[in-house]
């Protein structure tokens, strides 16, 4: 049996499996050869670099994807001479354990497959200097005098996932100009994760640090035969996990927000020079959240908690400012000359359903390092909201924050813009049509701001279609034997359609993102190029 598995593994590798394709402009079917290091075409603007790292000893490990510098020939040549694995060996072992030994002997192909970003792995990120060099005809463009920064996207994996399992999706998004952080959660939901020992230091060599890491085993569901599977059983187990996951997302964001400079604008050392460079080109004010399954529920909960906390904090600040400015000194003496002080009362009640920031139209990270900014978008794929309580589902994401633009020359005509995150929910066809636990996902969406919700299902897809597993095996086996792909689903098509929809929705005007005036989902029904995403009613 072991010999058969070994032969199968070698045959799959010989035929190019897993057939990863990080170029969102191409589809790799069985009759097409796989090109791991293909340069992105015009529709995807950047080559993608990647690195697996623990940014700090007190943070979860993660895989970073970022727009890479195309001019580093020496580094690219070095990478071409060495092997960079797609999966870590320990992550493969963890996945086999998660599957109770299934796939042992075959899944080792994941650690023997080269990383799809190998050509630019650990390369420096692209900078404005590089972009100016590549756009010599734009020397007079004023934008060239500013530092180019890319939006930050935090990705949360599902049950049994890890930092590698969504490489294709994350790398595709990064190719459009995003800094993507694929976190490996340490809550016991990952097929493999390891916590760093408190004594570990990044002054230690990599081997010593790894030796001090402690594996976190996957937590199996409560094995109480007297209590059948139920939502309450799920809530009892998953609620603490969700809280830890949200905290880990916030810790990652806070680390990135405070690494480049501290309160005195003094550079702070990072775990590596590469991470410092990546953070330096990250726009920390533009945050996007993406998650699959349990990771989708994680991101919805994170956004709800952060927006609620921010609203409460800023409402308190607004009330404090209103209170302190309720009387304004307009003179040092009244008309009778007795030395009294004349005052004028200013009354400007804020709307009951919004919170007003009276400083600037940009959320300050130095002032609010504990709460990440309002996400510009949240894309959830088969969000497993069955693990969220009714209170969370009924609250949804309906809180808005009013941001006052004080850049206007006329202070008397400052306008407050209500800011909601765009929510993109994409279910697999399997979940949308057959899984009864979708009801909780639709319940959450129903309680969000309607103008900002886009709900779809991906035609012919299954739950695993959003992860890399859809391209690990030949089509016939993936479809009919292991259910890794829908019976009529082409390889890569679901992931590519999700990425295209994300880009289409997020790379719109700032006004549309902040005011909630974009077209309703019903007016934008067939806006994906392949007609893969079908509108799915959530009311």
C-alpha positions, -999 to 999 in steps of 0.1 A, spaced: 0 0 0 28 23 9 45 15 -25 13 23 -43 10 56 -26 46 65 -34 41 56 -71 8 77 -71 26 107 -56 55 105 -81 30 102 -110 10 132 -98 41 153 -95 53 142 -129 20 155 -144 23 188 -127 1 183 -97 -9 202 -76 -17 225 -106 -15 258 -88 -21 289 -109 -17 323 -93 -24 342 -126 -61 354 -124 -62 358 -162 -57 321 -172 -75 288 -165 -54 256 -164 -75 226 -174 -62 191 -179 -50 198 -215 -29 228 -205 5 226 -190 11 242 -156 35 271 -153 42 279 -117 63 309 -124 44 325 -152 46 363 -152 12 380 -146 -4 395 -177 -17 430 -181 -49 424 -161 -29 415 -130 -5 443 -124 22 429 -101 44 398 -98 38 382 -64 63 377 -37 57 355 -6 73 346 27 64 324 56 72 340 89 63 347 125 65 385 126 69 384 164 74 356 189 40 365 205 21 365 172 7 336 151 28 325 121 16 337 87 23 337 50 27 371 35 19 378 -2 29 411 -17 37 429 -50 73 420 -57 101 440 -72 107 427 -107 142 442 -110 160 420 -84 177 397 -109 203 384 -84 176 372 -59 155 357 -87 185 338 -100 193 325 -65 157 313 -61 159 295 -94 188 275 -81 171 263 -49 139 245 -40 113 264 -20 84 240 -10 48 248 -14 39 232 20 61 229 50 69 193 60 53 197 94 21 212 78 18 181 56 21 158 86 -5 179 105 -29 176 76 -25 138 74 -31 137 112 -62 159 107 -75 134 81 -68 105 105 -40 91 83 -59 94 50 -36 104 21 -4 94 38 22 87 11 4 109 -14 0 142 3 37 144 8 37 157 -28 27 191 -12 61 194 4 79 182 -28 60 207 -50 77 241 -56 61 272 -43 40 290 -70 57 322 -59 92 307 -59 106 331 -85 99 360 -62 100 343 -28 116 365 -2 123 391 -28 119 428 -18 85 443 -23 80 468 -51 85 504 -41 77 538 -56 114 540 -68 109 508 -88 75 520 -102 91 553 -113 118 533 -130 92 512 -148 72 543 -158 98 566 -172 71 584 -193 55 596 -161 83 617 -147 62 648 -145 34 630 -127 29 645 -92 19 612 -79 55 600 -84 65 622 -55 45 602 -30 52 568 -15 31 541 -31 12 520 -5 -10 490 -9 -42 480 10 -39 454 38 -59 422 36 -62 398 65 -72 363 56 -86 337 80 -87 300 72 -114 275 79 -114 244 101 -84 222 92 -67 250 73 -33 265 76 -13 293 61 -6 274 28 -41 260 21 -53 292 3 -21 301 -15 -38 304 -49 -66 327 -37 -43 349 -16 -16 352 -43 -42 361 -70 -55 390 -48 -19 402 -41 -12 403 -78 -37 432 -80 -18 453 -55 -27 441 -20 -6 431 10 -22 398 20 -16 382 54 -27 346 56 -28 339 93 -23 304 108 -47 305 138 -35 290 171 -70 283 185 -69 246 178 -88 248 145 -58 245 122 -46 212 108 -12 224 118 -1 254 139 27 259 164 31 284 192 64 301 197 81 296 231 82 327 253 120 323 255 124 324 217 140 354 201 146 364 166 182 368 175 183 330 176 189 312 144 159 297 125 166 261 136 167 271 173 134 290 170 117 260 153 130 237 180 113 258 207 80 259 189 52 237 203 27 222 180 -10 230 187 -31 199 181 -63 201 162 -92 201 186 -118 175 177 -155 182 185 -167 173 219 -172 135 220 -202 134 242 -224 107 228 -253 117 251 -254 151 234 -261 149 197 -248 174 172 -266 206 178 -261 244 174 -256 248 211 -229 221 211 -212 240 183 -215 273 201 -200 259 233 -169 247 215 -164 273 188 -172 306 207 -139 306 226 -121 298 194 -137 327 176 -128 351 203 -91 340 201 -92 342 163 -105 378 164 -79 387 190 -51 372 167 -63 393 138 -62 424 159 -28 416 173 -14 412 137 -29 445 127 -16 463 158 18 449 153 19 461 117 5 495 127 32 501 154 62 484 139 74 511 115 72 539 140 64 544 177 47 574 194 79 594 188 81 585 151 112 564 158 117 533 137 110 501 156 129 469 147 109 442 132 114 404 131 131 408 97 142 435 73 118 421 47 88 424 70 98 460 77 99 467 40 65 451 34 49 471 62 65 503 49 45 500 17 12 489 34 -17 513 37 -29 504 72 -59 528 68 -74 506 41 -82 472 56 -100 443 39 -111 411 55 -115 377 37 -123 343 52 -135 308 43 -160 288 63 -151 292 100 -127 320 88 -157 338 72 -176 337 105 -144 350 122 -141 380 99 -178 389 103 -174 388 141 -142 408 139 -158 435 119 -188 437 141 -167 439 173 -143 464 160 -170 487 146 -190 485 178 -160 493 199 -150 521 176 -185 535 176 -187 535 214 -152 550 217 -158 577 191 -193 585 204 -178 591 239 -151 613 223 -178 632 204 -198 638 235 -167 649 253 -159 674 226 -194 687 225 -194 691 262 -161 710 263 -172 733 235 -207 739 247 -196 774 258 -172 795 237 -155 826 250 -162 855 227 -149 884 248 -131 893 279 -156 917 293 -193 923 289 -209 956 277 -213 969 313 -175 967 318 -177 949 351 -152 923 340 -178 895 333 -173 870 305 -198 868 277 -205 833 264 -223 817 234 -239 783 236 -233 760 206 -258 732 201 -252 706 174 -268 673 182 -253 643 163 -275 618 146 -286 590 169 -276 562 145 -241 575 136 -209 586 153 -190 616 142 -153 619 140 -145 656 143 -109 655 135 -100 642 100 -113 619 73 -86 594 79 -86 571 109 -55 575 129 -36 543 138 -13 561 162 -42 572 183 -62 540 181 -38 511 181 -62 489 199 -90 490 173 -83 484 136 -100 508 112 -134 502 96 -128 475 70 -134 487 34 -147 453 25 -154 419 40 -155 389 16 -167 356 31 -167 323 13 -192 297 26 -192 316 59 -201 291 87 -223 315 107 -238 285 124 -210 290 149 -222 325 158 -248 332 185 -282 346 177 -272 379 193 -243 383 169 -265 373 139 -293 397 148 -268 426 152 -252 420 118 -231 449 107 -255 479 107 -234 504 126 -222 533 105 -194 557 113 -197 593 101 -163 606 89 -161 644 87 -139 657 59 -121 687 73 -100 692 42 -127 713 28 -117 750 26 -151 761 38 -153 749 74 -190 757 75 -198 732 48 -180 701 61 -199 670 52 -201 638 72 -200 606 52 -215 575 66 -190 546 63 -201 510 60 -179 481 48 -188 464 16 -199 428 24 -194 402 -3 -209 368 5 -202 339 -19 -216 305 -11 -207 273 -30 -236 258 -49 -234 228 -26 -240 250 5 -265 274 -11 -288 246 -23 -284 218 2 -267 229 34 -293 240 60 -267 258 80 -267 285 54 -297 300 72 -275 316 99 -253 332 72 -284 347 55 -297 358 89 -265 378 95 -266 394 60 -302 404 65 -292 425 95 -265 444 76 -268 476 57 -287 465 26 -270 488 1 -236 473 9 -243 436 8 -237 415 -23 -248 379 -20 -239 352 -46 -234 315 -50 -207 300 -73 -222 278 -99 -212 241 -99 -189 246 -69 -185 227 -36 -172 238 -2 -136 229 -10 -136 249 -43 -123 280 -25 -92 263 -13 -61 249 -31 -75 214 -27 -95 219 -59 -63 217 -80 -44 190 -62 -57 160 -82 -68 153 -118 -103 164 -126 -120 130 -126 -106 120 -92 -112 154 -77 -148 155 -88 -160 119 -84 -139 104 -57 -130 131 -31 -155 159 -38 -128 185 -41 -145 201 -70 -180 203 -84 -190 178 -111 -191 204 -138 -166 229 -123 -134 238 -142 -102 241 -123 -94 275 -108 -127 290 -121 -144 296 -88 -113 311 -71 -107 333 -101 -143 345 -102 -142 353 -65 -110 373 -69 -125 392 -99 -156 401 -79 -135 413 -50 -114 435 -72 -145 448 -90 -162 457 -57 -131 472 -39 -114 491 -66 -142 516 -70 -143 553 -60 -138 563 -24 -171 580 -23 -189 548 -32 -170 529 -5 -179 554 22 -213 567 14 -231 535 6 -245 549 -27 -232 522 -50 -257 502 -70 -277 476 -52 -268 440 -57 -299 435 -79 -286 461 -103 -253 443 -106 -264 407 -111 -242 394 -139 -211 414 -133 -185 386 -133 -169 378 -166 -176 340 -165 -212 342 -152 -200 319 -124 -214 340 -96 -252 338 -94 -271 363 -72 -285 346 -41 -313 362 -21 -306 367 15 -340 380 26 
